[in-house]
Amino acid sequence: MPSIFEYLGIIFYFFSNEHEPIHVHARNGEFESKAEFYIKNGKITEIKIKEVIGKLPLKGVKLKDFKKFLSIYADKIVAKWVDYFIYHKKVSFEKIEVRL
């Protein structure tokens, strides 16, 4: 289960045995949501925020932080997903400590 980013206490990660659509999980304490990326012709056309079964979803400021992060880092998240699941490469962890 590689963690790929931390942003203001929100940990972004993939499960090691994932499935499509390309998505990333985001956890802050007991709260967790995921973002699914829909891609057409190599471009992200839509990002859907989804709840994770059995978990309380991110809300309030943390949900806003999650959405803001996705708006800026979506392409990097997808690139890390492809590297990890398609090319079986190790992916690096990045910590962002300033509000975007």
MODELLER restraints for C-alpha pairs under 7 A, 6 or more apart:
rsr = mdl.restraints
at = mdl.atoms
rsr.add(forms.Gaussian(group=physical.xy_distance, feature=features.Distance(at['CA:1:A'], at['CA:13:A']), mean=6.78, stdev=0.5))
rsr.add(forms.Gaussian(group=physical.xy_distance, feature=features.Distance(at['CA:1:A'], at['CA:14:A']), mean=5.63, stdev=0.5))
rsr.add(forms.Gaussian(group=physical.xy_distance, feature=features.Distance(at['CA:1:A'], at['CA:15:A']), mean=4.52, stdev=0.5))
rsr.add(forms.Gaussian(group=physical.xy_distance, feature=features.Distance(at['CA:1:A'], at['CA:16:A']), mean=4.76, stdev=0.5))
rsr.add(forms.Gaussian(group=physical.xy_distance, feature=features.Distance(at['CA:2:A'], at['CA:13:A']), mean=5.65, stdev=0.5))
rsr.add(forms.Gaussian(group=physical.xy_distance, feature=features.Distance(at['CA:2:A'], at['CA:14:A']), mean=5.68, stdev=0.5))
rsr.add(forms.Gaussian(group=physical.xy_distance, feature=features.Distance(at['CA:2:A'], at['CA:15:A']), mean=6.89, stdev=0.5))
rsr.add(forms.Gaussian(group=physical.xy_distance, feature=features.Distance(at['CA:3:A'], at['CA:11:A']), mean=6.87, stdev=0.5))
rsr.add(forms.Gaussian(group=physical.xy_distance, feature=features.Distance(at['CA:3:A'], at['CA:12:A']), mean=5.81, stdev=0.5))
rsr.add(forms.Gaussian(group=physical.xy_distance, feature=features.Distance(at['CA:3:A'], at['CA:13:A']), mean=4.13, stdev=0.5))
rsr.add(forms.Gaussian(group=physical.xy_distance, feature=features.Distance(at['CA:3:A'], at['CA:14:A']), mean=6.59, stdev=0.5))
rsr.add(forms.Gaussian(group=physical.xy_distance, feature=features.Distance(at['CA:3:A'], at['CA:93:A']), mean=6.24, stdev=0.5))
rsr.add(forms.Gaussian(group=physical.xy_distance, feature=features.Distance(at['CA:4:A'], at['CA:12:A']), mean=5.73, stdev=0.5))
rsr.add(forms.Gaussian(group=physical.xy_distance, feature=features.Distance(at['CA:4:A'], at['CA:13:A']), mean=5.43, stdev=0.5))
rsr.add(forms.Gaussian(group=physical.xy_distance, feature=features.Distance(at['CA:4:A'], at['CA:91:A']), mean=6.89, stdev=0.5))
rsr.add(forms.Gaussian(group=physical.xy_distance, feature=features.Distance(at['CA:4:A'], at['CA:92:A']), mean=6.14, stdev=0.5))
rsr.add(forms.Gaussian(group=physical.xy_distance, feature=features.Distance(at['CA:4:A'], at['CA:93:A']), mean=4.37, stdev=0.5))
rsr.add(forms.Gaussian(group=physical.xy_distance, feature=features.Distance(at['CA:4:A'], at['CA:94:A']), mean=6.22, stdev=0.5))
rsr.add(forms.Gaussian(group=physical.xy_distance, feature=features.Distance(at['CA:5:A'], at['CA:11:A']), mean=5.97, stdev=0.5))
rsr.add(forms.Gaussian(group=physical.xy_distance, feature=features.Distance(at['CA:5:A'], at['CA:12:A']), mean=5.03, stdev=0.5))
rsr.add(forms.Gaussian(group=physical.xy_distance, feature=features.Distance(at['CA:5:A'], at['CA:93:A']), mean=5.45, stdev=0.5))
rsr.add(forms.Gaussian(group=physical.xy_distance, feature=features.Distance(at['CA:5:A'], at['CA:94:A']), mean=4.77, stdev=0.5))
rsr.add(forms.Gaussian(group=physical.xy_distance, feature=features.Distance(at['CA:5:A'], at['CA:95:A']), mean=5.60, stdev=0.5))
rsr.add(forms.Gaussian(group=physical.xy_distance, feature=features.Distance(at['CA:6:A'], at['CA:12:A']), mean=6.07, stdev=0.5))
rsr.add(forms.Gaussian(group=physical.xy_distance, feature=features.Distance(at['CA:6:A'], at['CA:94:A']), mean=6.44, stdev=0.5))
rsr.add(forms.Gaussian(group=physical.xy_distance, feature=features.Distance(at['CA:6:A'], at['CA:95:A']), mean=4.67, stdev=0.5))
rsr.add(forms.Gaussian(group=physical.xy_distance, feature=features.Distance(at['CA:6:A'], at['CA:96:A']), mean=6.07, stdev=0.5))
rsr.add(forms.Gaussian(group=physical.xy_distance, feature=features.Distance(at['CA:7:A'], at['CA:95:A']), mean=6.15, stdev=0.5))
rsr.add(forms.Gaussian(group=physical.xy_distance, feature=features.Distance(at['CA:7:A'], at['CA:96:A']), mean=4.96, stdev=0.5))
rsr.add(forms.Gaussian(group=physical.xy_distance, feature=features.Distance(at['CA:7:A'], at['CA:97:A']), mean=6.08, stdev=0.5))
rsr.add(forms.Gaussian(group=physical.xy_distance, feature=features.Distance(at['CA:8:A'], at['CA:96:A']), mean=6.93, stdev=0.5))
rsr.add(forms.Gaussian(group=physical.xy_distance, feature=features.Distance(at['CA:8:A'], at['CA:97:A']), mean=5.66, stdev=0.5))
rsr.add(forms.Gaussian(group=physical.xy_distance, feature=features.Distance(at['CA:9:A'], at['CA:28:A']), mean=6.25, stdev=0.5))
rsr.add(forms.Gaussian(group=physical.xy_distance, feature=features.Distance(at['CA:10:A'], at['CA:26:A']), mean=6.19, stdev=0.5))
rsr.add(forms.Gaussian(group=physical.xy_distance, feature=features.Distance(at['CA:10:A'], at['CA:27:A']), mean=5.51, stdev=0.5))
rsr.add(forms.Gaussian(group=physical.xy_distance, feature=features.Distance(at['CA:10:A'], at['CA:28:A']), mean=4.81, stdev=0.5))
rsr.add(forms.Gaussian(group=physical.xy_distance, feature=features.Distance(at['CA:11:A'], at['CA:26:A']), mean=5.42, stdev=0.5))
rsr.add(forms.Gaussian(group=physical.xy_distance, feature=features.Distance(at['CA:11:A'], at['CA:27:A']), mean=5.20, stdev=0.5))
rsr.add(forms.Gaussian(group=physical.xy_distance, feature=features.Distance(at['CA:11:A'], at['CA:28:A']), mean=6.46, stdev=0.5))
rsr.add(forms.Gaussian(group=physical.xy_distance, feature=features.Distance(at['CA:12:A'], at['CA:24:A']), mean=6.52, stdev=0.5))
rsr.add(forms.Gaussian(group=physical.xy_distance, feature=features.Distance(at['CA:12:A'], at['CA:25:A']), mean=5.60, stdev=0.5))
rsr.add(forms.Gaussian(group=physical.xy_distance, feature=features.Distance(at['CA:12:A'], at['CA:26:A']), mean=4.47, stdev=0.5))
rsr.add(forms.Gaussian(group=physical.xy_distance, feature=features.Distance(at['CA:12:A'], at['CA:27:A']), mean=6.66, stdev=0.5))
rsr.add(forms.Gaussian(group=physical.xy_distance, feature=features.Distance(at['CA:13:A'], at['CA:24:A']), mean=5.90, stdev=0.5))
rsr.add(forms.Gaussian(group=physical.xy_distance, feature=features.Distance(at['CA:13:A'], at['CA:25:A']), mean=5.33, stdev=0.5))
rsr.add(forms.Gaussian(group=physical.xy_distance, feature=features.Distance(at['CA:13:A'], at['CA:26:A']), mean=6.47, stdev=0.5))
rsr.add(forms.Gaussian(group=physical.xy_distance, feature=features.Distance(at['CA:14:A'], at['CA:24:A']), mean=5.62, stdev=0.5))
rsr.add(forms.Gaussian(group=physical.xy_distance, feature=features.Distance(at['CA:14:A'], at['CA:25:A']), mean=6.16, stdev=0.5))
rsr.add(forms.Gaussian(group=physical.xy_distance, feature=features.Distance(at['CA:21:A'], at['CA:36:A']), mean=6.24, stdev=0.5))
rsr.add(forms.Gaussian(group=physical.xy_distance, feature=features.Distance(at['CA:21:A'], at['CA:37:A']), mean=6.55, stdev=0.5))
rsr.add(forms.Gaussian(group=physical.xy_distance, feature=features.Distance(at['CA:21:A'], at['CA:38:A']), mean=6.91, stdev=0.5))
rsr.add(forms.Gaussian(group=physical.xy_distance, feature=features.Distance(at['CA:22:A'], at['CA:36:A']), mean=5.85, stdev=0.5))
rsr.add(forms.Gaussian(group=physical.xy_distance, feature=features.Distance(at['CA:22:A'], at['CA:37:A']), mean=5.46, stdev=0.5))
rsr.add(forms.Gaussian(group=physical.xy_distance, feature=features.Distance(at['CA:22:A'], at['CA:78:A']), mean=6.97, stdev=0.5))
rsr.add(forms.Gaussian(group=physical.xy_distance, feature=features.Distance(at['CA:23:A'], at['CA:34:A']), mean=6.71, stdev=0.5))
rsr.add(forms.Gaussian(group=physical.xy_distance, feature=features.Distance(at['CA:23:A'], at['CA:35:A']), mean=5.34, stdev=0.5))
rsr.add(forms.Gaussian(group=physical.xy_distance, feature=features.Distance(at['CA:23:A'], at['CA:36:A']), mean=4.22, stdev=0.5))
rsr.add(forms.Gaussian(group=physical.xy_distance, feature=features.Distance(at['CA:23:A'], at['CA:37:A']), mean=5.80, stdev=0.5))
rsr.add(forms.Gaussian(group=physical.xy_distance, feature=features.Distance(at['CA:24:A'], at['CA:34:A']), mean=5.51, stdev=0.5))
rsr.add(forms.Gaussian(group=physical.xy_distance, feature=features.Distance(at['CA:24:A'], at['CA:35:A']), mean=5.47, stdev=0.5))
rsr.add(forms.Gaussian(group=physical.xy_distance, feature=features.Distance(at['CA:24:A'], at['CA:36:A']), mean=6.80, stdev=0.5))
rsr.add(forms.Gaussian(group=physical.xy_distance, feature=features.Distance(at['CA:25:A'], at['CA:33:A']), mean=5.98, stdev=0.5))
rsr.add(forms.Gaussian(group=physical.xy_distance, feature=features.Distance(at['CA:25:A'], at['CA:34:A']), mean=4.27, stdev=0.5))
rsr.add(forms.Gaussian(group=physical.xy_distance, feature=features.Distance(at['CA:25:A'], at['CA:35:A']), mean=6.62, stdev=0.5))
rsr.add(forms.Gaussian(group=physical.xy_distance, feature=features.Distance(at['CA:26:A'], at['CA:32:A']), mean=5.54, stdev=0.5))
rsr.add(forms.Gaussian(group=physical.xy_distance, feature=features.Distance(at['CA:26:A'], at['CA:33:A']), mean=5.49, stdev=0.5))
rsr.add(forms.Gaussian(group=physical.xy_distance, feature=features.Distance(at['CA:26:A'], at['CA:34:A']), mean=5.79, stdev=0.5))
rsr.add(forms.Gaussian(group=physical.xy_distance, feature=features.Distance(at['CA:27:A'], at['CA:33:A']), mean=6.74, stdev=0.5))
rsr.add(forms.Gaussian(group=physical.xy_distance, feature=features.Distance(at['CA:30:A'], at['CA:56:A']), mean=6.80, stdev=0.5))
rsr.add(forms.Gaussian(group=physical.xy_distance, feature=features.Distance(at['CA:31:A'], at['CA:55:A']), mean=6.30, stdev=0.5))
rsr.add(forms.Gaussian(group=physical.xy_distance, feature=features.Distance(at['CA:31:A'], at['CA:56:A']), mean=4.86, stdev=0.5))
rsr.add(forms.Gaussian(group=physical.xy_distance, feature=features.Distance(at['CA:31:A'], at['CA:57:A']), mean=5.18, stdev=0.5))
rsr.add(forms.Gaussian(group=physical.xy_distance, feature=features.Distance(at['CA:31:A'], at['CA:58:A']), mean=5.13, stdev=0.5))
rsr.add(forms.Gaussian(group=physical.xy_distance, feature=features.Distance(at['CA:32:A'], at['CA:52:A']), mean=6.50, stdev=0.5))
rsr.add(forms.Gaussian(group=physical.xy_distance, feature=features.Distance(at['CA:32:A'], at['CA:55:A']), mean=5.96, stdev=0.5))
rsr.add(forms.Gaussian(group=physical.xy_distance, feature=features.Distance(at['CA:32:A'], at['CA:56:A']), mean=6.04, stdev=0.5))
rsr.add(forms.Gaussian(group=physical.xy_distance, feature=features.Distance(at['CA:32:A'], at['CA:57:A']), mean=4.94, stdev=0.5))
rsr.add(forms.Gaussian(group=physical.xy_distance, feature=features.Distance(at['CA:32:A'], at['CA:58:A']), mean=5.48, stdev=0.5))
rsr.add(forms.Gaussian(group=physical.xy_distance, feature=features.Distance(at['CA:33:A'], at['CA:49:A']), mean=7.00, stdev=0.5))
rsr.add(forms.Gaussian(group=physical.xy_distance, feature=features.Distance(at['CA:33:A'], at['CA:50:A']), mean=5.91, stdev=0.5))
rsr.add(forms.Gaussian(group=physical.xy_distance, feature=features.Distance(at['CA:33:A'], at['CA:51:A']), mean=4.93, stdev=0.5))
rsr.add(forms.Gaussian(group=physical.xy_distance, feature=features.Distance(at['CA:33:A'], at['CA:52:A']), mean=5.51, stdev=0.5))
rsr.add(forms.Gaussian(group=physical.xy_distance, feature=features.Distance(at['CA:33:A'], at['CA:57:A']), mean=5.13, stdev=0.5))
rsr.add(forms.Gaussian(group=physical.xy_distance, feature=features.Distance(at['CA:33:A'], at['CA:58:A']), mean=5.81, stdev=0.5))
rsr.add(forms.Gaussian(group=physical.xy_distance, feature=features.Distance(at['CA:34:A'], at['CA:49:A']), mean=5.80, stdev=0.5))
rsr.add(forms.Gaussian(group=physical.xy_distance, feature=features.Distance(at['CA:34:A'], at['CA:50:A']), mean=5.26, stdev=0.5))
rsr.add(forms.Gaussian(group=physical.xy_distance, feature=features.Distance(at['CA:34:A'], at['CA:51:A']), mean=6.32, stdev=0.5))
rsr.add(forms.Gaussian(group=physical.xy_distance, feature=features.Distance(at['CA:34:A'], at['CA:52:A']), mean=6.63, stdev=0.5))
rsr.add(forms.Gaussian(group=physical.xy_distance, feature=features.Distance(at['CA:35:A'], at['CA:47:A']), mean=6.34, stdev=0.5))
rsr.add(forms.Gaussian(group=physical.xy_distance, feature=features.Distance(at['CA:35:A'], at['CA:48:A']), mean=5.50, stdev=0.5))
rsr.add(forms.Gaussian(group=physical.xy_distance, feature=features.Distance(at['CA:35:A'], at['CA:49:A']), mean=4.51, stdev=0.5))
rsr.add(forms.Gaussian(group=physical.xy_distance, feature=features.Distance(at['CA:35:A'], at['CA:50:A']), mean=6.04, stdev=0.5))
rsr.add(forms.Gaussian(group=physical.xy_distance, feature=features.Distance(at['CA:36:A'], at['CA:47:A']), mean=5.54, stdev=0.5))
rsr.add(forms.Gaussian(group=physical.xy_distance, feature=features.Distance(at['CA:36:A'], at['CA:48:A']), mean=5.14, stdev=0.5))
rsr.add(forms.Gaussian(group=physical.xy_distance, feature=features.Distance(at['CA:36:A'], at['CA:49:A']), mean=6.50, stdev=0.5))
rsr.add(forms.Gaussian(group=physical.xy_distance, feature=features.Distance(at['CA:37:A'], at['CA:44:A']), mean=6.50, stdev=0.5))
rsr.add(forms.Gaussian(group=physical.xy_distance, feature=features.Distance(at['CA:37:A'], at['CA:46:A']), mean=6.08, stdev=0.5))
rsr.add(forms.Gaussian(group=physical.xy_distance, feature=features.Distance(at['CA:37:A'], at['CA:47:A']), mean=4.74, stdev=0.5))
rsr.add(forms.Gaussian(group=physical.xy_distance, feature=features.Distance(at['CA:37:A'], at['CA:48:A']), mean=6.71, stdev=0.5))
rsr.add(forms.Gaussian(group=physical.xy_distance, feature=features.Distance(at['CA:38:A'], at['CA:44:A']), mean=5.71, stdev=0.5))
rsr.add(forms.Gaussian(group=physical.xy_distance, feature=features.Distance(at['CA:38:A'], at['CA:45:A']), mean=5.75, stdev=0.5))
rsr.add(forms.Gaussian(group=physical.xy_distance, feature=features.Distance(at['CA:38:A'], at['CA:46:A']), mean=5.17, stdev=0.5))
rsr.add(forms.Gaussian(group=physical.xy_distance, feature=features.Distance(at['CA:38:A'], at['CA:47:A']), mean=6.27, stdev=0.5))
rsr.add(forms.Gaussian(group=physical.xy_distance, feature=features.Distance(at['CA:39:A'], at['CA:45:A']), mean=5.49, stdev=0.5))
rsr.add(forms.Gaussian(group=physical.xy_distance, feature=features.Distance(at['CA:51:A'], at['CA:57:A']), mean=5.66, stdev=0.5))
rsr.add(forms.Gaussian(group=physical.xy_distance, feature=features.Distance(at['CA:80:A'], at['CA:91:A']), mean=6.14, stdev=0.5))
rsr.add(forms.Gaussian(group=physical.xy_distance, feature=features.Distance(at['CA:83:A'], at['CA:89:A']), mean=5.39, stdev=0.5))
rsr.add(forms.Gaussian(group=physical.xy_distance, feature=features.Distance(at['CA:84:A'], at['CA:90:A']), mean=6.16, stdev=0.5))
rsr.add(forms.Gaussian(group=physical.xy_distance, feature=features.Distance(at['CA:84:A'], at['CA:91:A']), mean=6.36, stdev=0.5))
